[in-house]
Amino acid sequence: MYPAPIARERPGARAYVMAPSGESLTYAELEARSNQVAHLLRERGIGPGGTLLLVLENRLEWPVLVAAGMRSGLYVTPVNWHLRAGELGPLLAEAVGDGASCAIVTSARCADVVAEALREVGKPALLLSVDAGGDLEFLGDAVAGLPETPIEGELLGARVLYSGGSTGRPKAFRQQLLGVHPADAPARHAGLAAKLELAADTVFLSPAPNYHAAPFTFQLITLSLGGTVVCLDRFDAERSLAAIAAHGVTHSQWVPTMLLRLLRLSPEARARHDLSSHRVAFTSGAPCPPEVKTAIMDWWGPILHEYYGASEGYGHTYVGPHDALAHPGTVGKPLSGSVHVTDDAGREVLAGTVGKVWFAPGGSVYRNAGDAGADLRSVGDLGRLDEDGFLYLVGREGHTIISGGVNVYPTEVEDTLLTHPAVADAAVIGLPDPEFGEGVAAVVELTVERAGDVSGAELIEYCRERLAGFKAPRRVEFVASLPRLPTGKLNKTLLRDRILSGDSGATGEGA
């Protein structure tokens, strides 16, 4: 993402808009402010190969900081700002303690947690807040009077994203620094961008936290093309529709839980907002239940696309609206390279057989540092290919439940639970069972409207009516919220440990 050429050609074009406040940046403003931050970083010793770590909510400073890092040869590293100090500490330690220069930018809301986490790991070369009045140096004061023109020797930076890994502990995946000028940056996900018709006239709604992989990536793509990002300060179903109408949004990105909450809006709430500008929507982050896709396209028309890929960036699949309806449940075919499904011995299995999913990487230059060497790469997902080559995901390696000698794949049960009108979010895990080895357990977050209004027994029966009996949960616990990884995916390892220790935060239970 390099705003300079767009600022020259269309200085007054909108680059970034915060919703619902309407605060915005033109490309000329984004160019000037990101240059000032780049000068600050250079003056404070944060040189190429260093780290710019963002512990920050969705706000207008976000694209300025990202653009500054991406034009300064830095590793731009967004971090989940909801983390507590004990969770944040290991992430900061890796950035501060690796011997490279590091700048951390945070906000008044997160400053105390950042300070507590840093007590154990040491201070970075530069620590700033986007808010004035606190104990930290204020970004606005730090850049005052600095040049609004580019630094000398601009270099393309790289993104760092965190994956949960097999243990649930976040692991950093750094894309390689390419050593080129930002103006010469290769297109990101060019095949996917073409499928989604992203272009200079795109107005992209980003309703999710910016530290998640998909919002971060698609904001970069949109701004690289000269489009407009409309960023929600936090997700809310009706405010999302209001933003589409108010800003003429053409493209939007969602996770399945968001789509469910949109579908649960009343007919009156849906009708209040003109969505005629909205021509492309896409979902990622977790497989989207077929019923949800169908319902969204009944409402919006056949505009919902889906792609599957991991934060590690090993590969991606894509499915368009019409193929999604013809092949319910698929996450599509690979956009580049190839997808393989193998058994435990590494042998490819027949179509229709569940196994471990592997990507043979395509030709993308945006590879992670240290990725060279392996022909096939996996993130531990389980799935199957059909006769036409479409991929279907069924769960994660290590999350498969073996109950009475039979495999139960949590994704199928979770998808069923999520169709219940009282369920806002659900995680299905295996717990020790003296008779069956493992028993199927569901941990459920209810909607605000139905909290306390549905029993575990009701949800168990709901699943039994729609699934084979052995797949239905034997136990249901209700929680106020489910733990998630920095990627946005459910942290089932942590959840299972909490339940086994009796510290799940359960608000009720049913069997």
C-alpha positions as CSV (number, residue, x, y, z in Angstrom):
1,M,0.0,0.0,0.0
2,Y,1.7,3.1,-1.3
3,P,-0.5,6.3,-1.5
4,A,2.0,8.5,-3.4
5,P,0.9,7.9,-7.0
6,I,-2.8,8.1,-6.1
7,A,-2.3,11.3,-4.1
8,R,-0.7,12.8,-7.2
9,E,-3.4,11.8,-9.6
10,R,-6.5,12.1,-7.3
11,P,-5.5,14.1,-4.2
12,G,-9.0,14.7,-3.0
13,A,-10.2,11.1,-3.4
14,R,-11.4,9.5,-0.2
15,A,-9.0,6.9,1.1
16,Y,-10.4,6.0,4.5
17,V,-13.7,6.7,6.3
18,M,-14.6,5.7,9.8
19,A,-18.2,4.7,10.5
20,P,-20.4,5.9,12.0
21,S,-18.5,9.1,12.8
22,G,-17.7,10.0,9.2
23,E,-14.1,11.0,10.0
24,S,-12.1,10.6,6.8
25,L,-8.8,10.9,5.1
26,T,-8.2,11.9,1.5
27,Y,-5.3,10.3,-0.4
28,A,-3.4,13.6,-0.1
29,E,-3.8,13.5,3.7
30,L,-2.9,9.9,3.9
31,E,0.3,10.6,1.9
32,A,1.3,13.6,3.9
33,R,0.6,12.1,7.4
34,S,2.2,8.7,6.6
35,N,5.3,10.5,5.3
36,Q,5.6,12.4,8.6
37,V,5.4,9.2,10.6
38,A,8.0,7.6,8.3
39,H,10.3,10.5,9.1
40,L,9.7,10.0,12.8
41,L,10.5,6.3,12.6
42,R,13.7,7.0,10.7
43,E,14.8,9.7,13.1
44,R,14.2,7.5,16.1
45,G,16.3,4.6,14.7
46,I,13.5,2.4,13.4
47,G,15.1,1.4,10.1
48,P,14.5,-1.3,7.4
49,G,13.9,-4.7,9.0
50,G,12.6,-3.2,12.2
51,T,9.1,-3.6,13.6
52,L,6.1,-1.3,13.8
53,L,3.7,-3.0,16.2
54,L,0.1,-1.7,16.5
55,V,-1.9,-2.3,19.6
56,L,-4.8,-0.2,18.5
57,E,-8.6,-0.2,18.0
58,N,-10.1,0.5,14.6
59,R,-9.5,4.2,14.1
60,L,-8.5,6.8,11.6
61,E,-4.8,6.6,12.5
62,W,-4.6,3.0,11.4
63,P,-4.0,3.5,7.7
64,V,-1.5,6.3,8.3
65,L,0.6,4.0,10.5
66,V,0.3,1.0,8.2
67,A,1.3,3.2,5.2
68,A,4.2,4.6,7.1
69,G,5.5,1.2,7.9
70,M,5.0,-0.2,4.5
71,R,7.0,2.7,2.9
72,S,9.8,2.4,5.5
73,G,10.8,-1.3,5.0
74,L,9.3,-2.3,8.4
75,Y,7.5,-5.4,9.6
76,V,4.0,-4.0,10.2
77,T,2.6,-6.1,13.0
78,P,-1.1,-5.6,14.1
79,V,-1.9,-7.2,17.5
80,N,-5.2,-8.0,19.1
81,W,-5.9,-5.1,21.4
82,H,-8.3,-7.2,23.6
83,L,-5.4,-9.3,25.0
84,R,-4.5,-9.0,28.6
85,A,-1.0,-8.3,29.7
86,G,-0.1,-11.9,30.3
87,E,-1.2,-12.8,26.7
88,L,0.3,-9.7,25.1
89,G,3.7,-10.1,26.8
90,P,5.0,-12.9,24.7
91,L,4.0,-11.1,21.5
92,L,5.8,-7.9,22.6
93,A,8.8,-9.9,23.8
94,E,9.3,-11.3,20.3
95,A,9.2,-7.9,18.7
96,V,11.3,-6.1,21.4
97,G,13.7,-8.8,22.1
98,D,14.8,-10.0,18.7
99,G,17.6,-7.4,18.4
100,A,15.9,-5.3,15.7
101,S,14.5,-1.8,16.2
102,C,10.9,-1.7,17.3
103,A,8.2,1.0,17.6
104,I,4.9,0.3,19.4
105,V,1.9,2.5,18.9
106,T,-1.1,2.2,21.1
107,S,-4.0,4.2,22.5
108,A,-5.2,5.5,25.8
109,R,-7.6,2.5,26.0
110,C,-4.7,0.0,25.7
111,A,-1.8,1.9,27.3
112,D,-2.0,0.4,30.8
113,V,-2.1,-3.1,29.4
114,V,0.8,-2.4,27.1
115,A,2.8,-0.9,29.9
116,E,2.2,-3.8,32.2
117,A,3.2,-6.3,29.5
118,L,6.4,-4.3,28.7
119,R,7.6,-4.5,32.4
120,E,8.5,-8.1,31.8
121,V,10.1,-7.8,28.4
122,G,11.8,-4.4,28.3
123,K,11.0,-1.1,26.4
124,P,11.0,-0.7,22.7
125,A,13.0,2.0,20.9
126,L,9.9,4.1,20.5
127,L,6.6,3.9,22.4
128,L,3.7,6.2,21.3
129,S,0.1,6.8,21.9
130,V,-2.4,8.1,19.3
131,D,-4.2,9.9,22.2
132,A,-2.9,13.0,24.0
133,G,-2.9,13.5,27.7
134,G,-1.5,10.2,29.0
135,D,1.9,9.1,30.2
136,L,3.1,8.0,26.7
137,E,4.5,10.3,24.1
138,F,1.7,11.7,21.9
139,L,2.0,10.8,18.2
140,G,0.6,14.1,17.1
141,D,3.3,16.1,19.0
142,A,6.1,13.7,17.8
143,V,5.3,14.3,14.1
144,A,4.6,18.0,14.4
145,G,6.7,19.9,11.9
146,L,8.2,16.9,10.2
147,P,8.3,16.8,6.4
148,E,5.3,15.7,4.5
149,T,7.5,14.4,1.7
150,P,8.9,10.9,1.4
151,I,11.9,9.7,3.3
152,E,15.0,8.9,1.3
153,G,15.5,5.3,0.3
154,E,11.9,4.1,0.7
155,L,11.6,0.3,0.9
156,L,8.5,-1.9,0.8
157,G,7.6,-3.2,4.2
158,A,5.9,-6.6,5.0
159,R,3.0,-7.7,7.1
160,V,3.2,-9.9,10.2
161,L,0.1,-11.8,11.2
162,Y,-0.4,-14.2,14.1
163,S,-1.8,-17.7,13.8
164,G,-3.0,-19.7,16.8
165,G,-0.9,-22.7,15.8
166,S,-1.6,-26.2,17.1
167,T,-1.3,-25.2,20.7
168,G,-3.4,-22.1,20.6
169,R,-0.5,-19.8,21.4
170,P,0.0,-17.1,18.8
171,K,2.8,-17.6,16.4
172,A,4.2,-14.8,14.1
173,F,4.3,-15.3,10.4
174,R,6.4,-12.7,8.7
175,Q,6.2,-12.2,5.0
176,Q,9.6,-11.8,3.4
177,L,10.9,-8.3,2.9
178,L,11.3,-8.0,-0.9
179,G,13.9,-5.2,-0.9
180,V,12.0,-3.1,-3.6
181,H,10.6,0.4,-3.7
182,P,7.0,0.5,-2.6
183,A,5.9,1.7,-6.0
184,D,7.3,-1.5,-7.4
185,A,5.3,-3.8,-5.0
186,P,3.8,-6.8,-6.7
187,A,0.0,-7.0,-6.6
188,R,-1.4,-8.8,-3.5
189,H,-3.7,-11.7,-4.2
190,A,-4.1,-10.6,-7.8
191,G,-6.2,-13.7,-8.7
192,L,-8.6,-13.2,-5.8
193,A,-8.8,-9.4,-6.3
194,A,-9.8,-10.1,-10.0
195,K,-12.5,-12.6,-9.0
196,L,-13.9,-10.1,-6.5
197,E,-13.7,-7.2,-9.1
198,L,-11.7,-5.0,-6.7
199,A,-10.7,-1.8,-8.5
200,A,-10.1,2.0,-8.1
201,D,-13.8,2.6,-7.8
202,T,-14.2,0.1,-5.0
203,V,-15.8,1.3,-1.8
204,F,-14.9,-1.5,0.7
205,L,-16.7,-2.0,4.0
206,S,-14.5,-3.5,6.6
207,P,-16.6,-4.3,9.7
208,A,-14.1,-6.6,11.6
209,P,-11.1,-5.8,13.8
210,N,-8.3,-4.5,11.7
211,Y,-5.8,-6.9,13.3
212,H,-7.5,-9.9,11.7
213,A,-5.9,-11.3,8.6
214,A,-8.7,-10.6,6.1
215,P,-9.5,-6.9,7.0
216,F,-5.8,-6.1,7.1
217,T,-5.2,-7.7,3.7
218,F,-8.2,-6.4,1.9
219,Q,-7.6,-2.9,3.2
220,L,-4.1,-3.1,1.8
221,I,-5.5,-4.3,-1.5
222,T,-8.2,-1.6,-1.7
223,L,-5.8,1.2,-0.9
224,S,-3.2,-0.1,-3.3
225,L,-5.8,0.2,-6.1
226,G,-7.0,3.7,-5.1
227,G,-10.3,2.6,-3.7
228,T,-12.0,3.7,-0.5
229,V,-12.1,1.8,2.8
230,V,-15.1,2.3,5.0
231,C,-14.1,1.0,8.4
232,L,-16.5,0.3,11.3
233,D,-15.2,1.2,14.7
234,R,-16.8,-2.0,15.9
235,F,-19.2,-4.5,14.3
236,D,-22.9,-4.0,14.7
237,A,-25.3,-5.6,12.2
238,E,-27.6,-2.6,11.5
239,R,-24.8,-0.1,11.6
240,S,-23.2,-2.2,8.9
241,L,-26.2,-1.8,6.7
242,A,-26.4,1.9,7.5
243,A,-22.7,2.3,6.4
244,I,-23.4,0.5,3.1
245,A,-26.2,2.9,2.4
246,A,-24.5,6.1,3.6
247,H,-21.2,5.6,1.8
248,G,-22.3,3.8,-1.4
249,V,-20.4,0.6,-0.4
250,T,-19.7,-1.7,-3.4
251,H,-17.8,-4.5,-1.6
252,S,-17.8,-6.0,1.9
253,Q,-16.0,-8.7,3.8
254,W,-17.6,-10.7,6.6
255,V,-17.2,-13.8,8.8
256,P,-20.1,-16.2,9.1
257,T,-21.1,-15.0,12.6
258,M,-21.6,-11.5,11.2
259,L,-23.8,-12.8,8.4
260,L,-25.9,-14.7,11.0
261,R,-26.4,-11.5,13.0
262,L,-27.4,-9.6,9.8
263,L,-29.9,-12.3,9.0
264,R,-31.4,-12.0,12.5
265,L,-32.3,-8.3,12.0
266,S,-36.0,-7.7,11.8
267,P,-37.6,-7.1,8.4
268,E,-38.1,-3.5,9.4
269,A,-34.4,-3.0,10.2
270,R,-33.4,-4.6,6.9
271,A,-35.9,-2.4,4.9
272,R,-34.5,0.9,6.4
273,H,-31.3,0.8,4.4
274,D,-30.7,1.1,0.6
275,L,-28.2,-1.6,-0.4
276,S,-28.4,-1.0,-4.1
277,S,-24.7,0.0,-4.4
278,H,-23.6,-3.3,-2.8
279,R,-22.6,-5.7,-5.6
280,V,-19.9,-8.0,-4.1
281,A,-19.8,-9.6,-0.6
282,F,-17.3,-12.2,0.5
283,T,-16.8,-14.3,3.6
284,S,-13.8,-15.9,5.2
285,G,-12.3,-16.9,8.5
286,A,-14.4,-20.0,8.9
287,P,-16.5,-22.1,6.6
288,C,-19.9,-20.5,6.0
289,P,-22.8,-22.8,6.7
290,P,-24.7,-23.5,3.4
291,E,-28.0,-22.4,5.0
292,V,-26.5,-19.0,5.9
293,K,-25.1,-18.5,2.3
294,T,-28.5,-19.4,0.8
295,A,-30.4,-17.0,3.2
296,I,-28.0,-14.1,2.5
297,M,-28.3,-14.6,-1.3
298,D,-32.0,-14.8,-1.0
299,W,-31.8,-11.3,0.5
300,W,-28.9,-9.7,-1.3
301,G,-28.9,-11.6,-4.6
302,P,-26.2,-13.9,-5.9
303,I,-23.3,-11.7,-4.7
304,L,-21.7,-13.8,-1.9
305,H,-18.3,-15.2,-2.5
306,E,-16.1,-17.2,-0.2
307,Y,-12.4,-17.9,0.1
308,Y,-10.5,-20.1,2.4
309,G,-6.9,-19.5,3.5
310,A,-4.8,-19.4,6.6
311,S,-2.9,-16.5,8.2
312,E,0.2,-18.4,7.2
313,G,-0.5,-17.6,3.6
314,Y,0.2,-21.1,2.2
315,G,-2.6,-21.0,-0.3
316,H,-6.2,-20.1,-1.0
317,T,-9.3,-21.5,-2.4
318,Y,-12.3,-19.6,-3.8
319,V,-15.9,-20.2,-4.6
320,G,-18.3,-17.9,-6.4
321,P,-22.0,-17.5,-5.7
322,H,-23.3,-19.9,-8.3
323,D,-20.8,-22.7,-7.5
324,A,-21.6,-22.2,-3.8
325,L,-25.2,-22.9,-4.5
326,A,-24.5,-25.8,-6.8
327,H,-22.0,-27.4,-4.3
328,P,-23.4,-26.6,-0.8
329,G,-20.7,-26.4,1.9
330,T,-17.7,-26.1,-0.3
331,V,-14.9,-23.5,0.2
332,G,-14.0,-23.8,-3.5
333,K,-11.1,-24.7,-5.6
334,P,-7.5,-23.4,-5.4
335,L,-6.8,-20.0,-7.0
336,S,-3.2,-20.9,-7.6
337,G,-1.1,-24.0,-6.9
338,S,-3.1,-27.1,-5.9
339,V,-4.9,-28.7,-2.9
340,H,-4.3,-32.2,-1.7
341,V,-5.9,-34.4,0.9
342,T,-3.9,-37.2,2.5
343,D,-4.2,-39.9,5.2
344,D,-2.1,-40.1,8.3
345,A,0.7,-41.7,6.3
346,G,0.8,-38.9,3.8
347,R,-0.9,-40.8,0.9
348,E,-3.5,-39.0,-1.1
349,V,-7.0,-40.3,-0.5
350,L,-9.9,-40.8,-2.9
351,A,-12.5,-38.2,-3.5
352,G,-15.1,-38.0,-0.7
353,T,-12.6,-39.3,1.9
354,V,-11.7,-37.0,4.9
355,G,-8.0,-36.4,5.4
356,K,-5.5,-33.6,6.1
357,V,-5.6,-30.7,3.8
358,W,-2.3,-29.6,2.1
359,F,-1.5,-26.7,-0.3
360,A,1.1,-26.9,-3.0
361,P,2.0,-23.1,-3.1
362,G,1.5,-21.2,-6.3
363,G,3.7,-18.4,-7.6
364,S,3.0,-15.6,-5.0
365,V,6.0,-13.5,-4.1
366,Y,4.4,-12.8,-0.7
367,R,5.8,-15.8,1.1
368,N,6.7,-16.0,4.7
369,A,10.3,-15.8,5.8
370,G,11.7,-19.3,6.1
371,D,9.1,-20.9,3.9
372,A,11.4,-22.2,1.2
373,G,11.9,-25.9,0.8
374,A,8.6,-27.7,1.4
375,D,6.6,-28.7,-1.6
376,L,3.3,-29.1,0.5
377,R,2.2,-27.1,3.5
378,S,-0.7,-27.6,5.9
379,V,-2.2,-25.7,8.8
380,G,-3.8,-28.8,10.2
381,D,-7.3,-28.5,8.7
382,L,-9.2,-31.6,7.8
383,G,-11.4,-31.9,4.7
384,R,-12.4,-33.8,1.6
385,L,-12.4,-33.2,-2.1
386,D,-15.4,-34.1,-4.3
387,E,-15.2,-35.6,-7.8
388,D,-15.1,-32.1,-9.3
389,G,-12.2,-30.9,-7.2
390,F,-14.2,-28.7,-4.7
391,L,-12.8,-28.7,-1.2
392,Y,-15.0,-29.2,1.9
393,L,-13.6,-28.5,5.4
394,V,-14.8,-30.6,8.3
395,G,-12.6,-29.4,11.2
396,R,-9.1,-29.1,12.6
397,E,-6.5,-31.8,13.2
398,G,-6.6,-32.5,16.9
399,H,-10.1,-31.2,17.3
400,T,-11.8,-34.3,15.8
401,I,-13.9,-36.0,18.5
402,I,-13.6,-39.8,18.6
403,S,-16.8,-40.9,20.4
404,G,-17.3,-44.7,20.7
405,G,-14.8,-45.2,17.9
406,V,-16.7,-42.9,15.5
407,N,-15.3,-39.6,14.2
408,V,-17.3,-36.5,14.9
409,Y,-16.2,-33.4,13.1
410,P,-17.0,-30.3,15.2
411,T,-17.7,-28.0,12.2
412,E,-20.8,-29.9,11.2
413,V,-22.3,-29.7,14.7
414,E,-21.3,-26.0,15.1
415,D,-23.0,-25.2,11.8
416,T,-26.2,-26.8,13.0
417,L,-26.2,-25.0,16.3
418,L,-25.6,-21.7,14.6
419,T,-28.9,-22.1,12.6
420,H,-30.8,-22.0,15.9
421,P,-32.3,-18.5,16.4
422,A,-31.1,-18.2,20.0
423,V,-27.4,-19.1,19.2
424,A,-25.0,-16.2,18.6
425,D,-21.8,-18.3,18.6
426,A,-20.9,-21.9,19.3
427,A,-17.9,-24.2,19.8
428,V,-18.0,-28.0,19.9
429,I,-15.3,-29.9,21.6
430,G,-14.6,-33.4,22.9
431,L,-14.5,-34.0,26.6
432,P,-13.4,-37.2,28.5
433,D,-16.3,-39.7,28.7
434,P,-16.0,-43.0,30.7
435,E,-18.2,-44.9,28.3
436,F,-17.4,-43.5,24.9
437,G,-13.8,-42.2,25.4
438,E,-14.9,-38.7,24.3
439,G,-18.2,-37.1,24.5
440,V,-19.5,-34.3,22.3
441,A,-19.9,-31.0,24.2
442,A,-21.1,-27.7,23.0
443,V,-20.2,-24.3,24.5
444,V,-22.8,-21.7,23.4
445,E,-23.0,-18.0,23.4
446,L,-26.7,-16.9,23.2
447,T,-28.1,-13.8,21.5
448,V,-28.9,-10.9,23.8
449,E,-32.6,-11.3,23.0
450,R,-32.7,-15.0,23.9
451,A,-30.2,-15.1,26.8
452,G,-31.8,-17.3,29.5
453,D,-34.6,-18.3,27.2
454,V,-33.3,-21.6,25.9
455,S,-32.1,-24.7,27.6
456,G,-29.3,-27.1,26.9
457,A,-31.8,-29.9,26.4
458,E,-33.6,-27.9,23.8
459,L,-30.3,-27.4,21.8
460,I,-29.4,-31.0,22.1
461,E,-32.8,-32.0,20.7
462,Y,-32.4,-29.5,18.0
463,C,-29.2,-31.1,16.9
464,R,-30.7,-34.6,17.1
465,E,-33.4,-33.7,14.8
466,R,-30.9,-32.6,12.1
467,L,-27.9,-34.8,12.7
468,A,-27.1,-38.5,13.4
469,G,-27.6,-39.1,17.1
470,F,-23.9,-39.8,17.8
471,K,-23.0,-36.3,16.6
472,A,-25.4,-34.4,18.8
473,P,-23.9,-32.8,22.0
474,R,-24.4,-34.7,25.2
475,R,-23.6,-31.6,27.2
476,V,-24.2,-27.9,26.6
477,E,-22.6,-25.0,28.6
478,F,-23.6,-21.4,28.1
479,V,-20.9,-18.6,28.3
480,A,-21.1,-14.9,28.0
481,S,-18.4,-14.9,25.3
482,L,-16.2,-17.5,23.6
483,P,-12.4,-17.0,23.6
484,R,-10.9,-16.3,20.2
485,L,-7.3,-16.2,18.8
486,P,-5.7,-13.1,17.4
487,T,-6.9,-14.4,14.0
488,G,-10.5,-14.3,15.1
489,K,-10.8,-18.1,15.2
490,L,-12.2,-19.9,18.2
491,N,-9.5,-20.8,20.7
492,K,-10.7,-24.4,21.4
493,T,-7.5,-25.4,23.2
494,L,-8.0,-22.7,25.8
495,L,-11.8,-23.4,26.0
496,R,-11.3,-27.1,26.6
497,D,-8.7,-26.4,29.3
498,R,-11.0,-24.0,31.0
499,I,-13.9,-26.4,31.1
500,L,-11.7,-29.2,32.4
501,S,-10.4,-27.0,35.1
502,G,-13.9,-25.7,36.0
503,D,-13.1,-22.2,34.9
504,S,-15.0,-21.9,31.7
505,G,-17.0,-18.8,32.7
506,A,-20.2,-20.8,32.2
507,T,-23.4,-19.0,33.0
508,G,-25.5,-22.2,32.8
509,E,-25.5,-25.8,31.8
510,G,-27.8,-28.3,30.2
511,A,-27.6,-32.0,29.4
